[in-house]
């Protein structure tokens, strides 16, 4: 029930407009958000790099209303790529398709994505996955650009019933995939509701990614989880396949399981942290809490501390 309440809050326009104006709410976000500016995110990226932890940065926000807004997002990310190169950071970018204007049509969003990929000069550009209503158009966009460029990856969500088939359909492209559990509110005919069921599917998909990597049919698998059991299972499967530690990568959110991030990096495993920034953080923040409601107790301590 708590998870459903948090997911409902993530889609409530009134709460999204009013709550972020309160100082105590902003204070509570500091665990997951180093700041609202790109400079805040890149400062953390530099600090993490000192611990051999790579990063992915993303500016929060979704569902732009006009082509002009989508073009502004494109130009922002072009500047981000230039800044990352200038600072020589092990940092990639990740962007939501609706930030590139997907609501206004696949063609325009695809062309903006292509411009980013070309400007990345070989560095990987990640395409985030949003709600289930966007899966088909997002994958259509990804396929079109992947046929021309290798330096693009896409996120898949383990809680969707369709994802096993989506991954199979993408395999001929030798895709680079970031696997997450999923954090949007979806009906039961679209997404699994029981944690045990999602975990089981996550392991199944992880196995497919790692076996595909071993057989040369997958790009770099990125296993996005904070669950020590999932991490252990991924490492066990990789060991049985005789995959080297740098053949795959773990991904976690900034501010969660930081000691585990350092442990994996120190052990020679690929470790990447997603660092978010921007002022459109409320829906994203509610979804982060819904992923692991136990985080609420930490947040309450931050608010009263």
N, C-alpha and C positions, 0 to 999 in steps of 0.2 A: 504493500500500500504506500509506503514511504517513497519507493522508487517511482511509482505512478504519479504521486503528488509532485515530485520534483520535475518529472518530465512534463506534466501539465504546466507547471510554472514556467518552464523553458519556452513555452509557446504563448504565454499570456502577455499581450501587448502592454496592458496597464502596468504590470509588475516590471516588465522590461524597461519601461520609461521612468518609473518612479523610484524603484529600489536602488538603482545605481547612483542616485544623487545623494544618498546617505553615506556619510563618512564611515560609519561602522561596517557597512556592507563592503565598501572598497577595501577596508582594512582586512576583512575576512578573505579576500581573494588573493592576498599576497603569497599564500602557499603555492598557488598554481600559476600566478601571473607576475613576472618580475617588474612589469611596468607597462604603460600604454604606448610607449614610443619604440620604434625600431632600435634605437640606440640602447634601450634597456635590454631588449632581447639579445642583441649582438654582444653586449658586455657580458651577459651570462654565457653566451656561446663561447666567448674567449676564455672565460674562467673554466668551463667544463672541458674545453680542449686541453687545458693543462693536465687534466686527469685522464687523457686519452679517450674522452667521450665526445663523439660527434653530435651534431645537432641538426634539427630541421626547424625552420622558423615559419610561422604562418600569421598573417594579420587577420584578426577575427572580423566576422561580418559575413553576410550572405544575402541573396535575393535582392540585388540592385534593381532599381526601378527604370533605368534608362541606359542607352548606349553610351552616353557621356560619362555616367558613373562607372560603367564597365571599362571604358577606356582609361579612366583615372586609376582604377585598380591595376590595369596592365602597366601603366607608366610607373606606378609605385613599385611594382615588383621588378620592373626593369632596373630601377634605381637600387633596389635591394640586391640584385645580382651583381651590379657594379661594386657596391660597397663590400659584399662578401669577398669578391675577387681582390679588391684593394687591400683588405685586411687579412687575406690568405687564411680564411677560416674553413674548417671541415664542416661546412654548413650547406644544407639544401633548402629549397623552398617547397611549400605545400599550399595549394590553393583550391578553394571550393569552386566548382563549375558555375554556381549561380552568382559568384562574385565577378565572373567573366561574362555574365549576361545570358546564361543558359535559359532563363525564363523567357527571354526574347527570341530564342531560336538557337539551335545547335550550331548553325553555320558561323554566326558571329563569335560565339564562345570558342569554337574550334580554331578560328583564325587568330584570336588573341592568344590562345594556348600555344599555337604554332610559333608565334612571334617570341613568346617567352622561351620556348624550347630552343629555338635558334640562337637567341641571345645568351642562353646558359652556357654555350661553348663547351658542350659535353657533360656539364654537371647535370645531375638528375633533377627533374622537375616532377613533383608529386601532384597527382590529381586526387583530391579528397572525395570521399563518398558521403552524400547527404541522405535525406530521407528516401524511402523506397520508391517514391514516385519519380525519382531522378535516376534510378539505376540504369534503365535502358538507354536514356539519352547520354548519360555519363560514359557508359561503356562504348556507345557508338562513337563518341568523341575520342575516347582513348584509342580505339581500334584504328581510327582514321589517322591519328598522329603517329601511332606506334609503327604503322606500315612504312613511315618515312623516316622516323628517328628512333634511336635506341634509348636515348636519355630521357625517358618518361616512365613513371610508375603510377600505379593506381591502387587505391585502397579498397579492400573487400571486407564485408562485415559477416562474421561467423554466425550471428543470430538469425540471419535471413534464410528461409527455407531454400531459396533459389541459389545460394552461393556455391554449393558443390557443383551444380551444372554450369554456372557462370565461369568458374575456374577451369573446368574441363573445356569449355568453349574457347577460352582465351589461350590455352596452352600452345596452339600452333604459332602464336606470336612470340613465344619465349618471353613472357611478360615479367616485369619486375613488380612484385605484389607486396603491399603492406597489409597484413592481416590483423584486424581488430575484432573485438567482440560485438560492438554496435551499441549506440547510445541514444537512438531516436525512439520516440513512442510509436509503436507499430501494432496493428491488430494481430491476433493470434494466427490467422491464416497466412500472414506475411512473415512473422518473426516468431522464433521460439521464446517462450516466456520463462521456462524453468532454467535456473542457473546450471544445473547438472547437464541438461540437454545442450545448452550453449557450449559448455566446457567440452563435452564429448565431440561436438561438431568442430570446435576450435582445434582439438588434437587431430581429428581426421584431416582437416584442411592443412594443418601444419605438416603432417606426414606427406600429403600430396605435394606441397611446396618443396620440401626437402628432397623427396625422391626425384622430383622433376629437376631440381638443381643438380643432383648427382648424375642424372642422365643427360644433362645439357639441354633440357627443355624449359628451364626457368631462368630468369634473371635472378638477382639477389633477393632471397626471401627475407622479409622483415617481419619478425614475430612481435607484435605489439601487445604486451601483457605485463601486468605487475604481479601476477600470481606465481609464487615460487613453484607450485606444482606444475604449471604449464611450462615454466622455464626449464625445470628439471626434465620434463617429458620431452621437450624439444631437443635438449642436449643429449638425452639418452638415444633418441632416434638418429640424431646426427652422428653420434659415436658409432652406432651399429652400421650406418651407411658409410662410415669412414670419411665423413666430410670434415674438412679443416675448419677451425674456429672462425676463420675469416670468410667462409663460404656463405654465411648467413649472418643475420644481425637481429639483436633485440631492440625494441623501441619502448620507451616509457615517457610519461608526461613529466614536465618540469615540476619538481617539488614532491613527487611521489616515489617512495622507495629509493631515496637518494643513496643510501648505503649499499643497497643491492646494485644500483647502477655502477658505483665505484668498484664493487667486488667483481662484477662481470668484466668490466674494462680492465682491471688489474689482472684478471685471469686470462686475458688475451682474446676474449670474445668481442665481437662487434657490438658496440653499444651506442645507441643514438637517442637523444632526448628531444622531444617536441616542445619547443618554446613558443608560446603564443604572446601576442601583444595587440594593442588596439583598444578603442573605447567601446566597441560593440561586444562586450564580453558576457553580458548577463545570460543569454540562452546557452552559450557554451558552458558557462560556469554551472548552471543548473544540471546540464547533462553530465558534467564531471562528477558532481555529487551523487547523481542517480546511479552512475556506474558502480559506486562503492559508498553506500549511505553511511558507513562507519566514519567517513571523512567529516561528517557533520559535527561529530564531537570535537574534532580538531578545530574546526571552524569556530565553534562556540567558544573554545578557549581563547582563540585569537581575538574574538570580538570583545571579550571581557578582560583580557590580559593587559 
